[in-house]
Amino acid sequence: MQPDVILATENLTKEFYGFRAVDNVTLKVRRGEIHALIGPNGAGKTTCFNLLTKFLSPSKGTITYKGMDITGMKPADVARLGLVRSFQISAVFPHLSVLENVRIALQRRVRGDSFDFWRSESVLKSLNEEAYRLLEAVGLSDYRHATAAELSYGRKRALEIATTLALEPEMLLLDEPMAGMGREDVERITELIREVSKNRTILMVEHNLSVVATLSNTITVLARGQVLAEGNYATVSKDPRVVEAYIGAGHA
């Protein structure tokens, strides 16, 4: 694998009862970039994401992360290597405070899959300093004593990012981070992703093309489970195949 490539797939394929949801996808994500995975509904984006984060096993093909073959690994083992999927792995507890949510995520990193933290208040308090730092990084310092349920949709997303960052990911996979958001929240989370990307690699599935155009260094377009096009936004947005399959279908 090339030294500047952190995550790569080779002929990645997933079949469901003879139907190929992902069909021979070869992908390379470079270190330090924001790489977007886009395409029309049914293109195979979610299935591809599930394969990369090991929630599904491929029918064939390989997945390599930091030069290591992770094709047969479990999700928790991949996360420990620094490849973490936000909005899936990072559970938010709605009736706990924002601060408590982040402390629990920090406790998970420190103690692995043990849930002894429910009776370890003294241990949780020792993690306050790092929790405060994470909340400041995602713009939630003023909400630390609010319950997660009280937060707006966009701020819940920010909290989920904070709990994911607590796991110290080297590469972050974001699954439709802007889904269901109003303009103000989209702008806030866009800036947060830009800030978070300064010292890590990001791969995201996103339908909001203005966000994709603003943030992404590289874009891979999927259609019918296959790679249709790849390049920067200026390149893929003018590709006739992409226009016909995706952008021309009302996603411009």
Secondary structure, 3 states (H helix, E strand, C coil): CCCCEEEEEEEEEEEECCEEEEEEEEEEEECCCEEEEECCCCCCHHHHHHHHCCCCCCCEEEEEECCEECCCCCHHHHHHCCEEEECCCCCCCCCCEHHHHHHHHHHHHHHCCCCHHHHCHHHHHCCHHHHHHHHHHCCCHHHCCCEHHHCCHHHHHHHHHHHHHCCCCCEEEEECCCCCCCHHHHHHHHHHHHHHHHHCEEEEECCCHHHHHHHCCEEEEEECCEEEEEECHHHHCCCHHHHHHCHHHCCC
